Amino acid sequence: MKTTIAEKLNRTVEDLRGLRDEIRLNAHLGEMQARDAWAKLEQKVADTERQVENAGKQASRELLESARKLRGALKAFRDRVVEVASQSVHPLD
């Protein structure tokens, strides 16, 4: 069965939500600069969610591409936050 753009968008938004939630858990370990960058990305996730909800059956390839690019930005940010957080953790002696 062929996957529709709307189905792809829904899966992509699910990925965005999962990444958002994962980043929320790690963001507190980052610096203020990371928090500012996170605030902007989080707003983009909310904006994309609204666009997808408003698009309904008129889901477009452009919106799907935009959501995929945002997913890539979230993954890169998550990796950066996890890296910084892992460098900030000091084992107990």
C-alpha angles and dihedrals in degrees: 000000000000117000114233125224089246090056091048090049092050091051091047091051089050088054090048091052092049092049090046091053093047092050091049089060093053102033095086089067093057130087125264089261090059090047091054091049089047092052090056093047092046090054090051090054090052091047091050091049090053092047091051092047091049093045093059109159091355091072109154137209088236091058090047091051091048091051091049092051090050089050089055091050091049092050091050091048091048091052090050093049092047090049092050091044092051090052090051096054114096118194118232114257 
